[in-house]
């Protein structure tokens, strides 16, 4: 039970300690992860913004290029020339311009001047080829009027730029740009009367744009670009880009559900960790095109594996786990020590109480402590002292009472009750050991005269002297008692012979024969003694004492100062010759 | 650092003596499982559920969105991954060639009796039978009719010739696909079969398609792309490669349009349920097909998907006899190659060149 209290106490304390350590550890870990993720999201968003600015800048650059080419006077001349040679001259000039631009701009596949007439026939076309730049002419020029970059551009106002949906360019004969991801930038050319007469089309190499975007990315970062509908154009897994070109739709909204909010116009950017496999952090930005057109917008995004983001928190987690473990152990040890420190003095006091109750023995208590336990110990010690003192007084009084109840107050000799008790025991013992016991009944002679003549005080002195002499005459083991008045009685155990008893009786008579001096008076008493022997003179205490009493009477009747044996004939007495 | 994620919460949980309840009680799967490969909308959840309840089985439904994906799924493991799937009659041929599917015993599928007579005459449907054996049960179809803007036509167009009508120049949308485009050309030229052109037919067809190219606003590939262009450029006529699904989408977008099956007929795909050679439960596969020919499944096709079923004539078209079920073409590769050149804007000489 004592142990249980300590254990419980220790368990509760340890549990509180471990719980505290565990919870604070967990929340520290959790918070650190959250912070890292938020920081990663913020970082990715910032990086995406930077990249987005690059994309927008690249688009603006391309737009400026087509606007520059469209505004060139020779461009209009090439479309409006009245004669063949004039047209050819203007076309050559523009072709030279195209070549010059393509030489400095490796990210352009193709530059074209297309007329609004003849079903959108190409007039000038310079393609990039493995061998270099190539001016396409003759029947290799194609009709493009059914392509959105033609019919949409021709419907646009002067100075505006059409940006096509990024596609895989399947136009045959496009040389380097054939079957490559491309985007068309186009701007209309208007005649003086405002009628659209043609357009400049720039076919941009998207791969080079992608290379520009991905070149500076650190490892582990995934880059995504989608069109305005969410179809991937650029994906870390190349097989997922341009899936619509293969009759499939692979959408960013499916892979990063949070991006759905970009496409319904709720927001311009999202950060998310809720990818289907929850293994990466990602940020996406939607960039609308101004003015809104065929490709209304595009979305750029970056992702980073959550594991990479959280690698720091894992180290932290290990450290936290260690600390939590250490604190748990520490709290367990402290709890045990504390439980012991509290329960040990308690146990000490409990055992002290038990010992005190059992054997009234005082055990040292922790009375020197200054705390509540010390107070309790001191109170308890005080209580012990008081009890002990009271017990002492009580016992002394008890002893006094016992003495009073069993002794003659005048002489200090055992009284009748004690004497009878001792006789009972002696008889029982004698019966067992087959030994003999003698009772000597003594009555003082002439005591009454002293008492009457000289007063009770002298009588008492006399009795004290008699008692004293009787006590010194018999053996220490024998019992001398006063029955009352001038009657004394003696119990002699282990009687070997009648003679030995008779010897005792004689000694007594001799001892009492000496006078007692009182105020120069010699006072003398004598003694008549009756002797009875157990077992022959009686079988019980009463009987033996009665027989001794009778024998004493006979001795008195016979003339005093003599003893008489109960077993003898009624006339036999023993006179002691006294030498006085 | 999975251990952290587990240890720390567990530690606190332990201290709190509040163990999270773990999800047990995954029911044992039913003894019989039917593995179905289908297209979106062919077997909606309630259709699957009612089948599962009726037969006390489990249906493992996988969806595909393209012919290529379907072919990969079935051909990938010699058909061993599925019991039953849906495929169109033209595509079905290569599955029969590879022995991926098995002949069907129509008598074991009572609901085939409920089908319209023209779908019960299996011999009349090209590609459905081979060697006197039936390989598929027709389930749904869609035809490629013409969608027109009511406000721009006094009389609905009744012929595919409208696609070449110079009065509609720049207000037409056609489909960017070699196979169907050459079939259209063969139809306007009055050839016997749009799917089998003779060598002499090619130059004529190319010329027709170049003429088409010069007459249209543009070509589309996706239905939503078509819907956007239709409304943006006030298009008058649209060749509906995706059929009534496009009608439904445009009407939902608020366009005032009509839909016609031209007198030359309309190309149409017909999807059939077929059973794999290696099915593990033929009886259950038949039960599935029977279930899908029931009111519930076939009704939902019309009501929810805007497709047609094989148990009731579509309301108001009355052109059922003019449907030209897709068949394997004489040379799909050549059609695609020439179409790419036509799309690119080449002249007829260059299109037909080497």
Interface residues (C-beta under 8 A of the other chain):
Chain A: X15 X18 X19 X22 X23 X25 X26 X29 X30 X119 X120 X121 X122 X139 X140 X142 X143 X144 X145 X146 X147 X148 X151 X170 X171 X172 X173 X174 X244 X246 X247 X248 X249 X310 X313 X314 X317 X318 X320 X321 X324
Chain B: X1 X3 X4 X7 X8 X9 X11 X12 X14 X15 X16 X65 X66 X68 X69 X170 X213 X214 X216 X217 X218 X219 X221 X222 X233 X340 X341 X343 X344 X345 X346 X347 X349 X350
